[in-house]
């Protein structure tokens, strides 16, 4: 097929020999099967912001590190340079997440190169060497649904242990190769420690999995892995192999509001006394007599 204009720089630089075919068109990118020497890889070409259906909502970008203050100011102002840097940061987020997750043992495509807004990465294949299908294109038995669900919950745990929440995990962002589920599409990946929306996003990812697999194994609809996983993470107890039950017992003990108010009042009185001492005022509110 004709080489897409966005891939032409990679051909010119010798990173890609030829484009074999288009693999898919997603909400934020076009994906092609490409020949690179002796290897067949996939090339993910990110769409321009005004052509994407997936927006860079602040819920996803909150807490992401910016290289320098100039970039931060430009992004805040929305200047042309700022928009370009914002696009670059959005794309690099997936590259960074893939490297971190692969190192943590999460099943994601192996990234090879990122050049001119195009990500070259492993082509995930099935047992016949054909591109692996997405989860939503696979008909599952109850046992397969339970097995794949268990694998993906464990992958979510590994991701969180690496400090990352997918943020858009569903049956459309999982491929099924000969060894099971592989997680894809991570430009919206969230920094779990720096983003205030992380717990909500994690619970939504996990709920999406339960809803999908629950079609084939209804008992999964009654699980509550999201809150259980986040609770362990918050307390520093989450490990890649942490034992999970799928249930979460909420603390329904009533808060001691009177006790809280006593602490607040005591802190307020202590602050007032400190300010009085600093200003040289005695306990009666009068200036101390000269000696």
N, C-alpha and C positions, 0 to 999 in steps of 0.2 A: 504494500500500500504506500501511498505518498507520505513522506515524512512530515508530521505536523510541525508548524513553524516554531513552536516552543521547544521541540526536540532537536531542531537543526543545529544549535550551538554544541550539543553533546556529540553529534555526528562529526561536526567540524573539529572538535577537540579529541576525537578518537575514543570517546567513552562508549558510544553506541555505533554498531555497524549498520543495522537496519531495523526498521519497525516492521514487525510481523503482522500484527493486527491490533485493533482496539479490543480491550478486554471488558471494560465497563465504564459507565458514566455515572458518577455519584454527585451528591449535593455540593461537594467542595472541590472535586477533582475529576479529571479524565485519567483512566489507567490503560496503558498499552503494554503488549507483550513485545519485547525487543531482544535482538541478538547482540550480545556483547562478547566478541571473541568466540570461545567454545561454550559460553554459558547463555542460557535463555533466562532473562530477568523480566521484571515489570518496571515500567516507568510511570510514576505518578506525577501528572502535570496539574498543578494547583490552578484552579480557576481564579480570575480576578474577583475582587470583593463584590463588585456590582453585578457579577454573574453567578454568585453563589446563593443558594437558598439557606445555607447555614451561616448565620451572622456571628461576628466576634463579640458576643454579648459580654458585658463586664463580669457577669457571673463566672465566666470561664477564664478571663484574662487577669482577674484580680490576683495580686500576689506574685505575678510573674516578674522575674528580674529583668531590668533594662540595663543595657551595657553601660550607658553613660547619661549624664544629666542633660546633654544636648538632645539626645534621642527622646528622653522622657518629656522634655519641654515641647518638642516638635509634635509628639504624639498627642499631648494634651491640647495643643492649639489646633490640631487637625490640618496642619499645613501639608503641602504636596509631599515634602520630604518626610513628614511625620506619618502620612498614610503609607508611604513606601516602606518605612521602617516597621510599621505595624504589621504590614503584610509579611515582611521578612521574618518578624518575630513569630507570627502565627505558623508559618511553614517550618521554621527551625524547631518549634515546640515538638512537632511530631518526630523529627530526627533525634532530638535529645531524648525524648521519651522512649523511642525504640531501643536506643543504646542502653539506657538505664534498665529497662525492663528485660532485655535479653541477658544482661549481666546478672539480673536477679533470678533468672530461671523461668521467666514468664514466656509462654509460647506466643511469640510475635514474629513477623517476617524479619529476616536479617537485613539491616540497611547496609548498602555498599557505598553509595556516593550521593551527594546533594550538590547540584550544579545548575545555576541559572533558573532556580525555581522548580527544578525537576528532581524528584527523589527516585534514585535507582535502588531497588531492593529485591529480595528473594521472591521468585514466583512460587507461591504455595500450590502444590499439586496433589492430586488424588493418587490412588494406587496404580492408575494407568498412565500417569505422567501428564494428565490433562489438568488445566487450571481447576483448583479445588472449588466446589460449590459453596455458596453462602448457606448458613444455617437455615434460613427461611425457605430455601429451595429443597431441603431434605425432609423426606417423610420418616418419622421416628416411631419406633415402638415404645411402649412404656418403659422398658428396661433401658433402652438407649437414651431416652429423655432423662431418666434419673442419673445415668452414668455421666452424660454430658453436662448436666446441671452441676453435679458434684465436682467435676473437673473445672468448670468455669468459676464456681464459688472459690475453689482453691486458688485459681489464677487471680481472682479479685483480691484475695488475701495477700498473695505475693506482691501484687501491684502496690497495695497499701503499705506493706512493709518496706517497699522501695520509695515510699513517699508520694505515690501517684494514684489518682482516681481517674478512670477513663472519662467519665462525664457524659458519654453518649452511647453506652453499651446496650446492644440489643441484638436480636437475631440477624439484623442486617450488617452488623460489624463483627461477625464471627465467620470464619471459613472452616470447613471440615476436611482435613486431609486424612491420609491413611492412618494417622496416629490419634486423630480426634480434633478438638477445637483449637483454632489459632485466632487470636484477637488482632483486629486490624483497625485502621482509621483513628489516629490519635492526635490530630492537630489541636483539639480542644482539651487535651489532657490537663488535669488540675493538680497543682501543688497542694497536697493534703494539709501541710502544716501552715501554709501562708494564705489559703483561700477560705474565707468564712462560709462559703457555700459547699465545702467539701463533704460534710456529713450528709447533707441533703442530696447531693449528686450521687454519692455512693449508694445511699438507700434507694434512689431511683434506678440506678444501674441494676442493683440486685432484684428489685421488684420487677423490672422488665424481664429478667431471666425467669423469675418464678411464674410470671404471667404467660410467657411463651411456652415453657416446658410444661406448665400446668395443663395445657391442652391435651397432653399425652399422659401425664401422671398427675391427676388432680390433687393429690396430697401435698404437692409442692406449693400449691396456692396458700396453704395454711402455715408456711414457714416464715420466719422473721430473721433471716440471716443478716440483713443490712444493719439493723440496730445492734445485734449481737457483735458483729465484727467491729463496728465503730466504737462500741463501749470498751472492747478489749484494747483497741488502738489508743483511745483516750487515756487509759490507765497505764499504758506502756507494757501491757501484757501480751499484745498480739505478736505471734511468731508465724513464719511460713507454714509450719505444721501444727498450729494451734488446733486443739480439738473443738469442734463446733457442734451445737445441738440443733440449730435452726429455730431456736426459741429465745425470747428475751423477756425477762421478768422486769417490768417497770417498777420503780420505787414509788409506791403510792402513799408513803408516810407523809402526813401533813407537816408543812414547814412550821418551825417555831417562830412565828412573826414577832411575838413579844420579845423573844430573846434577841432577834436580829435588831429590833429597834433599840434595845438596851445597849447593844454594842455600838450602834450608830450614835446614840446620845452620848455615850462615854467618850467616843472618838471626837465628837463635836466639842464637848467640855474640855477635853485635853488640848484641842487645837486653840480654843479661846484662851485658856490659861497660858499656853505657850506664846501666843501673840501679845498678851498683856505683859508678860515678863520681858518680851523683846522691846516693847514700847516704853518700859520703865514705869508701868502703872501698878500700884499695889492692889491688894485683894478688894479694897473698897472702891476701886475705880478712881483714886486720887493720886496725884503725883507725890512721890515720897518726899518727906521733909528734908530740907538741907541740913547737913550735919555741921 
